[in-house]
Amino acid sequence: MQLNLNKPICFFDLETTGINISKDRIVEISILKVHPNGKEDTYTKKVNPTIPIPPEVTKVHGISDADVADAPTFKEISKEVHNLIKDSDLGGFNSNRFDIPLLAEEMLRSEIDFDMKNTQSIDVQTIFHKMEQRTLSAAYKFYCDKNLDDAHSAEADTKATYEVLKAQLERYEDLENDTKFLAEFSSRKKFADFAGFLIFNKEGEECFSFGKHKGKRVVDIMEQEPGYFGWLLNADFPLYTKKVLTAIKLRQFNNKLD
């Protein structure tokens, strides 16, 4: 089963210093770019996170401070990573909740205007959980009848994710071999940002998903409490969330001028 693609799709996996999207950093990135004609390009690099890798995290993915001491920082490779993925849709395992938000943070820290407006994202884990409810290693065994011996190696996880998606398409007649369908099927709630602090209501308007203004429209709160916007920008929220808030603020300002 080959994916039915209208444009390339980049399956990717990150190994990191932890699971905090705002504070943690990438220590390894692997990208498998699949073209509509079936051609595949692989890109894998260790990354110096510029912060210590906790020993308990090293035990998971096997990458220590010494392993990345001479590696480039993400900022140094950010342009080549962006050039590789900018024309593509994205795919991964738990990518909508973790890998894409963290990649967006690293891109914005590197002063690259990372945007997902015209990009579909397929989360193979969500498809798996909706269909079978297991982990990547179990998914690889279940769908491909193979053991994922190098689990938590970014390249091995990336290739396994791609193989699992193709096997899922073979197994389930309900799944359409179409990037847009798979992206919608593998999404959960419709978030305005990656981290889930901003969600869309039934009318497609951005609302807060947390705190005292949970469920309220962002534009209403910005109008009623101008200082709240400043507090959000100075608080410890992901850069991409702040970018979305700023865009809403500018849109609101421009609407007043019209």
Residue frames as qw, qx, qy, qz and C-alpha x, y, z in Angstrom:
[[0.000, 0.888, 0.460, 0.000, 0.00, 0.00, 0.00],
 [0.408, 0.132, 0.007, 0.903, 1.46, 3.35, -1.10],
 [0.009, 0.607, 0.425, -0.671, 0.14, 6.63, 0.27],
 [0.334, 0.692, 0.495, 0.405, -2.00, 8.64, -2.12],
 [0.358, -0.568, -0.122, 0.731, -0.23, 11.99, -1.97],
 [0.364, 0.882, 0.255, 0.158, -0.84, 15.31, -3.66],
 [0.156, 0.858, -0.380, 0.308, 2.34, 16.73, -2.15],
 [0.509, 0.244, -0.741, 0.363, 5.20, 15.34, -0.05],
 [0.686, -0.667, -0.093, -0.275, 4.65, 14.26, 3.53],
 [0.290, 0.530, -0.658, 0.449, 7.38, 14.33, 6.17],
 [0.825, -0.472, -0.311, -0.029, 7.17, 11.71, 8.91],
 [0.274, 0.604, -0.479, 0.575, 9.35, 12.86, 11.78],
 [0.762, -0.527, -0.363, 0.095, 10.30, 12.02, 15.33],
 [0.051, 0.787, -0.353, 0.503, 12.07, 13.99, 18.03],
 [0.722, -0.316, -0.482, 0.382, 14.17, 12.85, 20.95],
 [0.070, -0.826, -0.003, -0.560, 14.26, 15.61, 23.56],
 [0.177, 0.319, -0.648, 0.669, 15.46, 16.70, 26.98],
 [0.162, 0.217, 0.761, -0.590, 11.95, 16.17, 28.40],
 [0.094, 0.514, 0.807, 0.274, 8.25, 16.65, 27.73],
 [0.020, -0.754, -0.315, 0.576, 7.73, 20.33, 28.54],
 [0.551, 0.648, 0.392, 0.351, 6.92, 21.98, 25.21],
 [0.022, 0.993, 0.001, 0.120, 7.93, 25.45, 26.38],
 [0.378, -0.825, 0.420, 0.030, 11.18, 24.58, 28.15],
 [0.781, -0.197, 0.550, 0.221, 12.61, 21.35, 26.74],
 [0.228, 0.720, -0.451, -0.477, 14.79, 21.06, 23.65],
 [0.927, 0.339, -0.097, -0.127, 15.48, 18.67, 20.78],
 [0.459, -0.609, 0.617, 0.196, 18.51, 16.33, 21.04],
 [0.273, -0.077, 0.842, 0.459, 17.83, 14.33, 17.87],
 [0.581, 0.483, 0.141, -0.640, 15.57, 14.79, 14.87],
 [0.303, -0.043, 0.861, 0.407, 14.81, 12.33, 12.12],
 [0.524, 0.494, 0.077, -0.689, 12.69, 13.07, 9.06],
 [0.413, 0.112, 0.838, 0.338, 11.48, 10.66, 6.41],
 [0.348, 0.490, -0.053, -0.798, 10.21, 12.67, 3.44],
 [0.474, 0.252, 0.828, 0.161, 7.91, 10.67, 1.16],
 [0.153, 0.303, -0.318, -0.885, 7.21, 12.18, -2.27],
 [0.729, 0.301, 0.174, -0.590, 4.05, 11.59, -4.35],
 [0.693, 0.462, -0.506, -0.225, 6.06, 9.39, -6.73],
 [0.956, -0.248, -0.153, 0.014, 7.14, 7.15, -3.82],
 [0.550, 0.469, -0.394, 0.568, 10.69, 8.53, -3.57],
 [0.653, -0.720, -0.221, 0.073, 11.94, 8.72, 0.02],
 [0.349, 0.632, -0.367, 0.586, 14.54, 11.03, 1.55],
 [0.730, -0.540, -0.373, 0.191, 15.95, 10.52, 5.06],
 [0.163, 0.691, -0.285, 0.644, 17.42, 13.18, 7.31],
 [0.765, -0.556, -0.310, 0.095, 18.72, 12.39, 10.82],
 [0.340, 0.579, -0.348, 0.654, 20.81, 14.62, 13.07],
 [0.538, -0.469, -0.507, 0.483, 21.88, 14.83, 16.68],
 [0.014, 0.813, 0.124, 0.569, 21.29, 18.29, 18.16],
 [0.362, -0.011, -0.534, 0.764, 23.03, 20.13, 20.98],
 [0.227, -0.752, -0.599, -0.155, 20.11, 21.29, 23.15],
 [0.165, 0.570, -0.230, 0.771, 22.28, 23.87, 24.97],
 [0.573, -0.522, 0.307, -0.552, 20.77, 22.62, 28.26],
 [0.160, -0.321, 0.923, -0.140, 21.62, 19.45, 30.24],
 [0.678, -0.074, -0.590, -0.431, 19.90, 16.18, 29.36],
 [0.627, -0.472, 0.418, -0.458, 18.52, 14.69, 32.62],
 [0.074, -0.332, 0.940, 0.018, 19.97, 11.23, 33.39],
 [0.520, 0.242, 0.749, -0.333, 16.49, 9.70, 33.59],
 [0.613, 0.671, 0.017, -0.417, 15.78, 10.94, 30.05],
 [0.197, 0.609, -0.739, -0.209, 19.09, 9.57, 28.77],
 [0.374, -0.091, 0.909, -0.161, 17.97, 6.18, 30.09],
 [0.646, 0.502, 0.437, -0.374, 14.96, 6.36, 27.75],
 [0.674, 0.730, -0.015, -0.111, 16.56, 7.39, 24.45],
 [0.894, -0.082, 0.127, 0.421, 20.24, 6.67, 25.16],
 [0.429, 0.674, 0.014, 0.602, 21.50, 10.14, 24.23],
 [0.576, -0.592, -0.269, 0.495, 23.77, 11.83, 26.78],
 [0.023, -0.953, 0.067, 0.296, 25.32, 15.28, 27.06],
 [0.411, -0.483, 0.613, 0.471, 28.58, 13.85, 25.72],
 [0.533, 0.334, 0.722, 0.289, 26.82, 12.48, 22.63],
 [0.280, 0.843, 0.400, 0.223, 25.64, 15.93, 21.58],
 [0.425, -0.700, 0.015, 0.574, 28.50, 18.09, 22.87],
 [0.245, -0.317, 0.487, 0.776, 29.90, 18.63, 19.36],
 [0.272, 0.535, 0.758, 0.254, 26.54, 18.52, 17.55],
 [0.036, 0.318, 0.191, 0.928, 25.03, 21.66, 15.97],
 [0.219, 0.269, 0.557, -0.754, 22.36, 23.58, 17.86],
 [0.399, 0.580, 0.710, -0.001, 18.84, 23.52, 16.46],
 [0.173, 0.878, 0.037, -0.445, 19.22, 27.14, 15.38],
 [0.134, -0.555, 0.647, 0.505, 22.19, 26.12, 13.24],
 [0.148, 0.070, 0.920, 0.357, 20.18, 23.47, 11.38],
 [0.331, 0.509, 0.564, -0.560, 16.77, 25.17, 11.53],
 [0.387, 0.574, -0.250, -0.677, 16.89, 26.53, 7.97],
 [0.233, 0.243, -0.877, -0.342, 17.74, 23.17, 6.42],
 [0.132, 0.266, 0.914, -0.278, 15.03, 21.47, 8.48],
 [0.355, 0.582, 0.309, -0.663, 12.50, 24.13, 7.46],
 [0.333, 0.490, -0.523, -0.613, 13.51, 23.86, 3.79],
 [0.069, 0.064, -0.988, -0.122, 12.97, 20.11, 3.99],
 [0.063, 0.409, 0.875, -0.252, 9.47, 20.26, 5.49],
 [0.158, 0.384, 0.155, -0.897, 7.99, 23.57, 4.33],
 [0.446, 0.186, -0.487, -0.728, 6.38, 22.17, 1.17],
 [0.384, -0.030, -0.921, -0.064, 5.07, 19.06, 2.92],
 [0.718, -0.523, -0.147, -0.435, 2.34, 17.72, 5.13],
 [0.033, -0.523, 0.752, -0.399, 3.52, 16.20, 8.43],
 [0.868, -0.210, -0.370, -0.255, 3.12, 12.78, 10.00],
 [0.132, 0.456, -0.742, 0.474, 4.23, 11.27, 13.28],
 [0.586, -0.346, -0.731, 0.048, 3.36, 9.23, 16.35],
 [0.367, -0.734, -0.418, 0.390, 1.77, 11.48, 18.99],
 [0.430, 0.168, 0.174, 0.870, 2.99, 14.31, 16.77],
 [0.126, -0.719, -0.357, -0.583, -0.07, 16.55, 17.13],
 [0.595, -0.779, -0.195, -0.045, 0.32, 16.68, 20.91],
 [0.671, -0.614, 0.169, 0.381, 4.10, 16.72, 21.26],
 [0.656, -0.019, 0.373, 0.656, 6.45, 16.66, 18.27],
 [0.263, 0.668, 0.375, 0.586, 4.78, 19.40, 16.19],
 [0.299, -0.939, -0.141, -0.095, 4.29, 21.80, 19.14],
 [0.651, -0.595, 0.204, 0.424, 7.90, 21.33, 20.28],
 [0.587, 0.216, 0.408, 0.665, 9.23, 21.68, 16.72],
 [0.087, 0.856, 0.320, 0.396, 7.23, 24.90, 16.36],
 [0.473, -0.868, 0.007, 0.153, 8.81, 26.25, 19.55],
 [0.675, -0.300, 0.344, 0.579, 12.32, 25.46, 18.31],
 [0.433, 0.514, 0.439, 0.596, 11.56, 27.07, 14.93],
 [0.099, -0.935, -0.225, -0.256, 10.22, 30.25, 16.52],
 [0.595, -0.719, 0.140, 0.332, 13.22, 30.42, 18.87],
 [0.606, -0.078, 0.451, 0.651, 15.36, 30.23, 15.73],
 [0.160, 0.568, -0.024, -0.807, 13.39, 33.17, 14.24],
 [0.058, -0.037, -0.819, -0.570, 11.76, 31.04, 11.55],
 [0.516, 0.058, 0.147, -0.842, 8.08, 31.81, 10.98],
 [0.012, -0.043, -0.995, -0.084, 6.77, 28.26, 11.31],
 [0.535, 0.133, 0.140, -0.823, 3.13, 28.01, 10.26],
 [0.268, 0.080, 0.960, 0.030, 0.70, 25.11, 9.78],
 [0.470, 0.418, 0.168, -0.759, -2.09, 26.95, 7.92],
 [0.699, 0.450, -0.333, -0.446, -1.66, 25.02, 4.67],
 [0.226, 0.368, -0.898, 0.084, -0.27, 21.84, 6.22],
 [0.860, -0.270, -0.240, -0.361, -2.15, 18.66, 7.06],
 [0.066, -0.510, 0.795, -0.323, -0.87, 16.67, 10.03],
 [0.842, -0.104, -0.454, -0.272, -1.48, 12.94, 10.40],
 [0.325, -0.535, 0.668, -0.403, -1.07, 11.54, 13.89],
 [0.593, 0.117, -0.775, -0.182, -0.58, 7.79, 13.47],
 [0.081, 0.007, -0.834, 0.545, -0.92, 7.28, 17.23],
 [0.464, 0.155, 0.292, -0.822, -4.45, 8.70, 17.20],
 [0.704, 0.203, -0.473, -0.489, -5.46, 6.39, 14.35],
 [0.437, 0.139, -0.869, 0.185, -3.91, 3.51, 16.25],
 [0.096, 0.040, 0.699, -0.707, -5.63, 4.41, 19.53],
 [0.602, 0.168, 0.035, -0.780, -8.98, 4.81, 17.79],
 [0.765, 0.223, -0.501, -0.337, -8.57, 1.42, 16.17],
 [0.798, 0.019, -0.581, 0.158, -6.50, -0.68, 18.60],
 [0.473, -0.831, 0.116, -0.267, -5.31, 1.37, 21.65],
 [0.913, -0.170, -0.029, 0.370, -1.61, 0.37, 21.93],
 [0.300, -0.784, 0.270, 0.472, 1.96, 1.84, 21.87],
 [0.438, 0.712, -0.431, -0.340, 4.26, 2.26, 18.85],
 [0.070, -0.377, 0.923, 0.036, 6.15, -0.97, 19.60],
 [0.481, 0.239, 0.798, -0.273, 2.85, -2.85, 19.90],
 [0.563, 0.682, 0.078, -0.461, 1.53, -1.13, 16.77],
 [0.251, 0.632, -0.673, -0.293, 4.62, -2.17, 14.82],
 [0.193, -0.127, 0.971, -0.066, 4.22, -5.77, 16.01],
 [0.504, 0.420, 0.626, -0.421, 0.46, -5.79, 15.45],
 [0.554, 0.729, 0.043, -0.399, 0.38, -4.21, 11.99],
 [0.432, 0.723, -0.520, -0.143, 3.77, -5.16, 10.55],
 [0.984, -0.173, -0.037, 0.016, 4.56, -8.32, 12.57],
 [0.605, 0.457, -0.349, 0.551, 8.00, -6.92, 13.37],
 [0.603, -0.619, -0.308, 0.398, 9.78, -6.14, 16.63],
 [0.161, 0.929, -0.070, 0.326, 10.83, -2.53, 17.15],
 [0.836, -0.169, -0.261, 0.451, 14.28, -3.40, 18.49],
 [0.405, 0.106, -0.114, 0.901, 15.59, 0.18, 18.38],
 [0.200, -0.831, -0.495, -0.156, 12.63, 1.87, 20.09],
 [0.303, -0.911, -0.053, 0.274, 13.38, 5.47, 21.11],
 [0.430, -0.183, 0.431, 0.772, 15.89, 5.78, 18.30],
 [0.327, 0.575, 0.092, -0.744, 14.45, 8.67, 16.29],
 [0.305, 0.365, -0.659, -0.583, 15.23, 7.07, 12.91],
 [0.079, -0.098, -0.992, -0.022, 13.84, 3.66, 13.88],
 [0.195, 0.492, 0.642, -0.554, 10.67, 5.23, 15.34],
 [0.316, 0.529, -0.168, -0.770, 10.21, 7.37, 12.22],
 [0.283, 0.215, -0.818, -0.453, 10.49, 4.45, 9.81],
 [0.007, -0.239, -0.950, 0.203, 8.23, 2.30, 11.98],
 [0.269, 0.503, 0.387, -0.725, 5.60, 5.05, 12.06],
 [0.374, 0.431, -0.438, -0.695, 5.57, 5.26, 8.25],
 [0.233, 0.064, -0.949, -0.202, 5.28, 1.48, 7.91],
 [0.107, 0.329, 0.817, -0.462, 2.46, 1.34, 10.48],
 [0.376, 0.486, 0.112, -0.781, 0.41, 3.96, 8.61],
 [0.402, 0.306, -0.667, -0.548, 0.72, 2.04, 5.34],
 [0.168, -0.080, -0.980, 0.069, -0.32, -1.15, 7.12],
 [0.228, 0.382, 0.578, -0.684, -3.29, 0.64, 8.71],
 [0.451, 0.420, -0.226, -0.754, -4.49, 1.67, 5.26],
 [0.349, 0.153, -0.880, -0.282, -4.23, -1.95, 4.13],
 [0.084, -0.162, -0.925, 0.335, -6.15, -3.24, 7.15],
 [0.166, 0.520, 0.580, -0.605, -9.04, -0.77, 7.55],
 [0.268, 0.492, 0.648, 0.516, -11.44, -0.23, 4.68],
 [0.110, -0.902, -0.403, 0.110, -12.89, 2.80, 6.52],
 [0.351, -0.664, 0.183, 0.634, -9.60, 4.67, 6.19],
 [0.607, 0.785, 0.123, 0.015, -9.25, 6.67, 2.98],
 [0.727, -0.071, 0.166, 0.662, -5.83, 6.89, 1.33],
 [0.172, 0.802, 0.208, 0.532, -5.99, 10.64, 1.39],
 [0.403, 0.127, -0.423, 0.801, -3.84, 13.03, 3.41],
 [0.293, -0.350, 0.056, -0.888, -6.69, 15.41, 4.30],
 [0.799, -0.335, -0.346, -0.360, -8.93, 12.55, 5.47],
 [0.776, -0.102, -0.494, 0.378, -6.15, 10.98, 7.56],
 [0.195, 0.253, -0.321, 0.892, -5.25, 14.34, 9.11],
 [0.507, -0.368, -0.031, -0.778, -8.87, 14.96, 10.13],
 [0.865, -0.237, -0.413, -0.156, -9.31, 11.37, 11.36],
 [0.724, -0.046, -0.452, 0.519, -6.15, 11.52, 13.46],
 [0.016, 0.427, -0.220, 0.877, -6.95, 14.88, 15.03],
 [0.218, -0.421, -0.783, 0.403, -8.61, 15.28, 18.40],
 [0.035, 0.847, 0.385, -0.366, -10.09, 18.61, 19.46],
 [0.490, 0.682, 0.188, 0.510, -9.67, 21.47, 17.03],
 [0.494, -0.625, -0.132, 0.590, -7.02, 23.68, 18.57],
 [0.301, 0.952, 0.019, 0.044, -6.12, 27.19, 17.42],
 [0.006, -0.785, 0.616, -0.063, -2.62, 26.66, 18.80],
 [0.611, 0.245, -0.753, -0.006, -0.58, 23.46, 19.13],
 [0.135, 0.171, -0.801, 0.558, -0.53, 23.21, 22.91],
 [0.311, -0.490, -0.802, -0.140, -4.31, 23.32, 23.36],
 [0.137, -0.335, -0.428, 0.828, -4.58, 26.60, 25.29],
 [0.357, 0.359, -0.057, -0.860, -6.78, 28.01, 22.51],
 [0.330, 0.232, 0.906, 0.126, -9.64, 26.05, 20.97],
 [0.212, -0.096, -0.428, -0.873, -12.28, 26.74, 18.34],
 [0.461, 0.211, 0.607, -0.612, -15.95, 26.87, 19.27],
 [0.556, 0.417, 0.718, 0.038, -18.75, 25.61, 17.00],
 [0.366, 0.905, 0.151, -0.157, -18.65, 28.88, 15.09],
 [0.783, 0.364, -0.011, 0.503, -14.92, 28.54, 14.43],
 [0.046, -0.898, 0.154, -0.409, -13.98, 31.33, 16.84],
 [0.517, 0.258, -0.643, 0.502, -10.91, 31.13, 19.08],
 [0.621, -0.692, -0.079, -0.360, -11.71, 30.56, 22.78],
 [0.064, -0.586, 0.723, -0.360, -9.62, 30.02, 25.89],
 [0.797, -0.102, -0.576, -0.153, -9.49, 26.42, 27.12],
 [0.602, -0.133, -0.571, 0.541, -8.08, 27.19, 30.58],
 [0.213, -0.024, -0.343, 0.915, -8.31, 29.43, 33.62],
 [0.165, 0.449, 0.521, -0.707, -10.95, 31.94, 34.62],
 [0.426, 0.487, -0.166, -0.744, -11.88, 32.66, 30.98],
 [0.237, -0.042, 0.948, 0.211, -12.27, 29.04, 29.91],
 [0.291, 0.532, 0.792, 0.075, -14.80, 28.76, 27.09],
 [0.129, 0.866, 0.196, -0.442, -14.88, 32.52, 26.45],
 [0.667, 0.670, 0.142, 0.294, -13.96, 34.08, 23.12],
 [0.629, -0.156, -0.027, 0.761, -10.44, 35.49, 22.96],
 [0.161, 0.461, 0.243, 0.838, -11.62, 38.65, 21.16],
 [0.435, -0.771, -0.335, -0.322, -14.15, 39.38, 23.92],
 [0.721, -0.562, -0.155, 0.374, -11.58, 39.06, 26.70],
 [0.525, 0.080, 0.113, 0.840, -9.06, 41.21, 24.81],
 [0.064, -0.627, -0.301, -0.716, -11.75, 43.86, 24.50],
 [0.585, -0.734, -0.260, -0.226, -12.91, 43.64, 28.12],
 [0.685, -0.671, 0.161, 0.232, -9.51, 43.11, 29.77],
 [0.537, 0.797, -0.258, 0.099, -6.75, 44.68, 27.66],
 [0.214, -0.732, 0.622, -0.176, -4.18, 43.91, 30.34],
 [0.883, -0.102, 0.441, -0.121, -4.86, 40.18, 30.08],
 [0.801, 0.585, -0.057, 0.115, -3.21, 40.07, 26.64],
 [0.166, 0.797, -0.494, 0.304, -0.02, 41.59, 28.04],
 [0.618, -0.463, 0.577, -0.266, -0.03, 39.13, 30.92],
 [0.948, 0.202, 0.240, -0.054, -0.36, 36.20, 28.49],
 [0.640, 0.701, -0.233, 0.212, 2.58, 37.40, 26.40],
 [0.004, -0.717, 0.577, -0.393, 4.79, 37.73, 29.49],
 [0.794, -0.314, 0.420, -0.308, 3.68, 34.47, 31.11],
 [0.249, -0.388, 0.865, 0.200, 5.22, 31.04, 30.54],
 [0.787, 0.418, 0.343, -0.297, 3.14, 30.02, 27.52],
 [0.708, 0.093, 0.509, 0.480, 4.54, 28.42, 24.34],
 [0.103, -0.371, 0.280, 0.879, 5.82, 30.84, 21.71],
 [0.033, -0.229, -0.766, -0.600, 3.38, 29.50, 19.13],
 [0.154, -0.691, -0.690, 0.150, 0.43, 30.18, 21.47],
 [0.168, -0.662, -0.098, 0.724, 1.68, 33.76, 21.86],
 [0.100, -0.114, 0.579, 0.801, 2.03, 34.03, 18.08],
 [0.081, -0.491, -0.805, -0.323, -1.61, 33.00, 17.60],
 [0.198, -0.748, -0.485, 0.408, -2.77, 35.45, 20.29],
 [0.172, -0.482, 0.180, 0.840, -0.83, 38.26, 18.61],
 [0.031, 0.135, 0.724, 0.676, -2.41, 37.41, 15.25],
 [0.137, -0.666, -0.733, -0.028, -5.89, 37.54, 16.83],
 [0.225, -0.700, -0.223, 0.640, -5.05, 40.91, 18.42],
 [0.124, -0.277, 0.428, 0.851, -3.85, 42.31, 15.06],
 [0.030, -0.367, -0.808, -0.459, -6.93, 40.95, 13.29],
 [0.176, -0.741, -0.596, 0.255, -9.13, 42.61, 15.92],
 [0.200, -0.591, 0.034, 0.781, -7.26, 45.91, 15.46],
 [0.078, -0.057, 0.623, 0.776, -7.54, 45.76, 11.65],
 [0.058, -0.551, -0.808, -0.198, -11.27, 45.00, 11.87],
 [0.151, -0.755, -0.386, 0.508, -11.75, 48.19, 13.88],
 [0.146, -0.437, 0.301, 0.835, -10.01, 50.19, 11.16],
 [0.106, 0.219, 0.801, 0.547, -12.24, 48.80, 8.38]]
